[in-house]
């Protein structure tokens, strides 16, 4: 067996046995965090944040930082209104989600397989902290990466984060009869092994 084959085998072995106790970084370009606003009772619109930073450390501690100024509603005027009147980005630049995922649960997932997990997380938004239970599906992908996806939407209430006045301001500016105070949130995250 020549040296090239030996090196190739060594690389494949390392990739196939990579431990999830290593550090993993959220790939912003391949990840998405979206939320739905509902106005006029039954008109739903999908929005997203385009700048996410996250890390899962070797102890299973996960932190996701969401740049609130990166909100994208596909409407420039609405984007600015959300930044200024809802999120108040000059004072509250980011939202942060923290959670713990047991490394043993992740290590048990074979390449190409998925595992549904129930975890507790804390969302820090607009100066308020709220515990948020969630169900996620973790899939170990080929090439030292895995995906973390919300198994079902997470419903956030704006009054839990002192956002009621902001929502009402948006409603007034848009001359709407109503904007829902319950907001469904979903995410699809790709995490790569930290190099």
C-alpha positions, 0 to 999 in steps of 0.5 A, a space after each residue: 500500500 503506497 503512502 497516498 492510500 495510507 494518508 487517504 485512509 487516515 483522513 477518512 478515519 478521522 472524519 468518520 470518528 470526529 467527536 462532537 465534543 470538539 468545537 463547532 461553529 455556525 455557518 451563517 451562509 448556510 443557516 437561516 432563522 425566520 419568524 412570521 408576523 401576522 397582521 389584519 387577523 390572518 395575513 402572514 408574512 415571513 421575515 428573517 435575520 441574515 447575520 448569525 454567529 454561534 458556537 457549540 463548545 466541547 462541553 455542549 454549551 451552545 450560544 447563538 448571537 442574532 444581529 437584530 440590525 440584519 432583519 430582512 422583511 423584503 421591505 426596506 421601510 419596514 426593516 428600518 421601522 423594525 430596527 428603530 421602533 421594535 428592536 431599538 437596535 441602537 440600544 439592543 444590538 443583538 439577541 442571544 440564545 443559550 442552551 446546553 446539548 449533552 455531548 454524549 447525545 451528539 456523539 451517539 448520532 451516526 453519520 447520516 442519522 438524525 436524533 430528535 432532542 428536547 432542550 431548554 434554552 434561554 433567549 435574551 432579547 430587548 433586555 429581557 431573559 426568557 426560558 424557551 423549551 424547544 424540540 430540535 432535530 440534529 443530523 450528522 452530515 458528511 464532511 465534519 458538519 451537522 444540522 440543527 433544525 427546529 422540529 416545530 415552530 417556537 412561539 414567542 410572546 412580545 410581552 415577554 420581551 417588552 416589545 408591546 409598545 414597539 409592535 403597537 408603534 409599527 401597527 400605527 405607522 402601517 395603519 393596520 387594525 392589528 398585529 399579532 403579539 404571538 410570533 412563530 420562529 423557526 431555524 435551520 442551522 449548519 455547524 462546521 467543525 472549528 479548524 
